[in-house]
Amino acid sequence: MTVITEKVATMETSGSAPVVRLAMREVREAAYRALMARGASNAEAQAAARQVLFAEVHHGTGLATLASWLREASWALDALTYIRSTTPAGQSFAVDSGSRCDALVHGVLLVDVASTGVGSEVLCNGVEHDSHLLDEALLNAAASSGFTVVHRSAGDANRTTFATPAGDLGTGFSAEGQAAPHDAPAAGHGSRFYTADTAPEGTFVVSTTAERDLKRAETAHAGILVNAETWAEIRTVAAGYLVADA
């Protein structure tokens, strides 16, 4: 595996778009309230808000992705239907191709099911990597299961994100020709989530727990610069869920 260590960088504004400086707490709370307003349960909204915050702190993608999701979706998606089978490697859960898998709504579930043991896998329609909404879920699953948890997409690029029990988080591209379950998803599916003893072979940008802790500490001190229009859009939706006075 080729490893490229991630360098912690200070986020900068893009062009002349107006921005606001936010505390991490504000990001998490607004995401939580917006998701509650769209029908998530308390536990679901808490988990998804943490996903959004992680993606925003480490990649600057969480709030923009949330805003896009709020324009198009609600939490009331149909339940996932699947076929369960036993393979030589372990348990396989193949989600019906007509069931939409969503990183915010289903991400934690997909990762948790896939991390039940080495060789376990979940096959579903394509879940994208660029939002980084699944990064926190992958890290949590790897830490709790003690195994490496991987999300690999179909296609020639072999786009892959993985997390190890040691806290390494890798994103990049898997090598061709690997044995199951490290190979590409089966035909008809866009993503494979699986658990393995080792990280996949390939070329990845890898961040460590120490690097992410440093980035989080710096962000806690300096705040997060967010596009003002995006922030206003999320706050408008969040206003639909009113928190009762204590």
C-alpha positions as CSV (number, residue, x, y, z in Angstrom):
1,M,0.0,0.0,0.0
2,T,1.3,3.4,-0.9
3,V,0.7,5.8,1.9
4,I,0.7,9.6,1.6
5,T,0.5,11.3,4.9
6,E,-2.1,14.1,5.1
7,K,-0.8,17.5,6.0
8,V,-2.9,19.6,8.4
9,A,-3.8,22.8,6.6
10,T,-5.7,25.9,7.7
11,M,-8.9,26.3,5.7
12,E,-9.1,29.4,3.6
13,T,-12.0,31.3,2.1
14,S,-12.8,30.8,-1.5
15,G,-12.9,33.9,-3.8
16,S,-14.9,36.8,-2.5
17,A,-17.9,34.8,-1.3
18,P,-19.0,36.1,2.1
19,V,-18.2,33.8,5.0
20,V,-19.1,33.5,8.7
21,R,-16.9,32.2,11.5
22,L,-18.6,29.5,13.6
23,A,-17.8,27.4,16.6
24,M,-17.9,23.6,16.2
25,R,-20.8,23.5,18.6
26,E,-22.8,25.8,16.3
27,V,-22.2,23.5,13.3
28,R,-23.2,20.4,15.2
29,E,-26.3,22.0,16.8
30,A,-27.6,23.5,13.5
31,A,-27.1,20.2,11.7
32,Y,-28.9,18.3,14.5
33,R,-31.9,20.7,14.4
34,A,-32.1,20.7,10.6
35,L,-32.2,16.9,10.6
36,M,-34.8,16.7,13.3
37,A,-36.9,19.1,11.3
38,R,-36.6,16.7,8.3
39,G,-37.9,13.7,10.3
40,A,-34.8,12.1,11.9
41,S,-35.1,10.7,15.4
42,N,-33.0,12.1,18.2
43,A,-30.4,9.3,18.0
44,E,-30.3,9.5,14.2
45,A,-29.9,13.3,14.2
46,Q,-27.2,13.2,16.8
47,A,-25.2,10.6,14.8
48,A,-25.7,12.4,11.5
49,A,-24.8,15.8,13.0
50,R,-21.5,14.3,14.1
51,Q,-20.9,13.0,10.6
52,V,-21.5,16.5,9.2
53,L,-19.2,18.1,11.8
54,F,-16.4,15.7,11.1
55,A,-16.6,16.3,7.4
56,E,-16.7,20.1,7.9
57,V,-13.7,20.2,10.3
58,H,-11.5,17.9,8.3
59,H,-12.6,18.5,4.7
60,G,-14.8,21.6,4.6
61,T,-17.6,19.5,2.9
62,G,-20.1,18.8,5.7
63,L,-22.4,21.8,5.6
64,A,-22.4,22.2,1.8
65,T,-23.4,18.5,1.5
66,L,-26.0,18.9,4.2
67,A,-27.5,21.9,2.5
68,S,-27.7,20.1,-0.8
69,W,-29.4,17.1,1.0
70,L,-31.9,19.3,2.8
71,R,-33.1,20.7,-0.6
72,E,-33.8,17.3,-2.1
73,A,-34.5,14.8,0.7
74,S,-36.1,14.0,4.0
75,W,-35.4,11.3,6.5
76,A,-38.5,9.4,5.5
77,L,-36.9,7.3,2.9
78,D,-38.3,3.8,2.3
79,A,-36.7,0.9,4.3
80,L,-33.9,-0.9,2.7
81,T,-34.7,-4.4,1.4
82,Y,-31.9,-6.9,1.1
83,I,-30.9,-10.5,0.5
84,R,-28.7,-12.2,3.2
85,S,-26.4,-15.0,2.2
86,T,-23.4,-16.8,3.5
87,T,-20.2,-16.7,1.5
88,P,-16.9,-18.5,2.1
89,A,-15.6,-15.2,3.6
90,G,-18.6,-14.5,5.9
91,Q,-22.1,-12.9,5.8
92,S,-23.2,-10.9,2.8
93,F,-26.1,-8.4,2.7
94,A,-27.1,-7.4,-0.8
95,V,-29.4,-4.4,-0.7
96,D,-32.0,-4.4,-3.5
97,S,-30.9,-2.2,-6.4
98,G,-34.1,-0.3,-6.2
99,S,-33.4,0.8,-2.6
100,R,-31.6,4.1,-2.3
101,C,-28.7,4.1,0.1
102,D,-28.0,7.5,1.5
103,A,-24.8,8.5,3.4
104,L,-26.6,10.5,6.0
105,V,-29.7,8.3,6.5
106,H,-28.2,4.9,6.1
107,G,-24.4,5.4,6.4
108,V,-24.0,4.3,10.1
109,L,-26.3,1.3,9.5
110,L,-24.5,0.1,6.4
111,V,-21.1,0.4,8.2
112,D,-22.2,-1.2,11.4
113,V,-23.7,-4.2,9.6
114,A,-20.6,-4.6,7.5
115,S,-18.4,-4.5,10.6
116,T,-19.9,-7.5,12.4
117,G,-17.0,-9.7,11.6
118,V,-14.1,-10.3,9.2
119,G,-15.5,-11.2,5.8
120,S,-18.9,-9.5,6.4
121,E,-20.0,-7.2,3.7
122,V,-22.9,-5.0,2.5
123,L,-23.5,-4.4,-1.2
124,C,-25.7,-1.5,-2.2
125,N,-26.1,1.2,-4.8
126,G,-23.4,3.8,-5.1
127,V,-22.6,5.9,-2.0
128,E,-20.2,8.7,-2.8
129,H,-16.9,9.4,-1.1
130,D,-16.2,13.1,-1.8
131,S,-18.6,14.4,1.0
132,H,-16.6,12.4,3.6
133,L,-19.9,12.0,5.5
134,L,-19.0,8.3,6.2
135,D,-15.5,8.9,7.5
136,E,-16.6,9.2,11.1
137,A,-18.8,6.2,10.9
138,L,-16.0,4.1,9.4
139,L,-13.6,5.2,12.2
140,N,-16.1,4.4,14.9
141,A,-16.9,0.9,13.4
142,A,-13.2,0.1,13.2
143,A,-12.5,1.1,16.8
144,S,-15.5,-0.9,18.1
145,S,-15.0,-4.0,16.0
146,G,-11.2,-4.2,16.1
147,F,-11.0,-4.7,12.4
148,T,-10.3,-2.5,9.3
149,V,-13.6,-1.3,7.8
150,V,-13.7,-0.4,4.1
151,H,-16.0,1.3,1.6
152,R,-15.0,0.5,-2.0
153,S,-16.9,1.8,-5.0
154,A,-17.4,0.2,-8.4
155,G,-15.9,1.6,-11.5
156,D,-12.4,1.7,-13.1
157,A,-11.1,4.2,-10.5
158,N,-11.7,1.8,-7.6
159,R,-12.4,4.7,-5.2
160,T,-11.9,3.5,-1.6
161,T,-12.1,4.8,1.9
162,F,-11.0,2.8,4.9
163,A,-10.5,3.1,8.7
164,T,-8.3,0.9,10.9
165,P,-8.6,0.1,14.6
166,A,-5.5,2.2,15.2
167,G,-7.3,5.2,14.0
168,D,-5.8,5.6,10.5
169,L,-8.2,6.9,7.9
170,G,-7.3,6.4,4.3
171,T,-9.0,7.7,1.1
172,G,-7.8,7.0,-2.4
173,F,-7.8,4.1,-4.9
174,S,-7.6,0.4,-4.4
175,A,-5.3,-1.7,-6.6
176,E,-6.7,-4.0,-9.2
177,G,-6.6,-7.8,-8.9
178,Q,-7.2,-8.2,-5.2
179,A,-8.9,-11.2,-3.8
180,A,-12.4,-11.1,-2.3
181,P,-13.6,-9.3,-0.3
182,H,-11.0,-6.6,-1.4
183,D,-12.2,-6.7,-5.0
184,A,-14.7,-4.4,-6.6
185,P,-18.5,-4.7,-5.8
186,A,-20.5,-7.4,-7.5
187,A,-22.3,-6.5,-10.7
188,G,-25.4,-4.4,-10.1
189,H,-24.0,-2.7,-7.0
190,G,-22.2,0.6,-6.7
191,S,-20.6,0.2,-3.3
192,R,-19.2,-2.5,-1.1
193,F,-18.7,-2.1,2.7
194,Y,-16.6,-4.8,4.2
195,T,-14.5,-5.8,7.2
196,A,-11.0,-7.2,6.9
197,D,-7.9,-7.9,8.9
198,T,-5.8,-5.5,6.9
199,A,-6.1,-2.3,4.9
200,P,-6.6,-2.7,1.1
201,E,-3.7,-2.4,-1.3
202,G,-3.6,0.8,-3.3
203,T,-2.7,4.5,-3.2
204,F,-4.2,6.4,-0.3
205,V,-3.9,9.7,1.5
206,V,-3.9,8.6,5.2
207,S,-4.5,10.7,8.3
208,T,-3.7,9.6,11.8
209,T,-5.6,10.1,15.1
210,A,-2.9,12.5,16.3
211,E,-3.2,14.6,13.1
212,R,-7.0,14.8,13.3
213,D,-6.8,15.7,17.0
214,L,-4.5,18.5,16.2
215,K,-6.8,19.8,13.5
216,R,-9.8,19.6,15.8
217,A,-7.9,21.5,18.5
218,E,-6.9,24.2,16.1
219,T,-10.4,24.5,14.8
220,A,-11.8,24.7,18.3
221,H,-9.6,27.7,18.8
222,A,-9.9,29.5,15.5
223,G,-13.5,28.5,14.5
224,I,-14.8,27.3,11.1
225,L,-15.2,29.6,8.1
226,V,-18.4,28.8,6.3
227,N,-20.1,30.2,3.3
228,A,-22.7,32.6,4.6
229,E,-25.4,31.6,2.1
230,T,-25.0,27.9,3.0
231,W,-25.2,28.7,6.7
232,A,-28.3,30.8,6.3
233,E,-30.0,28.0,4.3
234,I,-29.3,25.4,7.0
235,R,-30.4,27.7,9.8
236,T,-33.7,28.4,8.0
237,V,-34.4,24.6,8.0
238,A,-33.1,24.2,11.6
239,A,-35.6,26.9,12.8
240,G,-38.3,24.4,12.0
241,Y,-37.3,22.4,15.0
242,L,-37.7,24.3,18.3
243,V,-35.8,23.1,21.3
244,A,-38.0,23.4,24.5
245,D,-36.7,25.5,27.4
246,A,-35.0,23.5,30.1
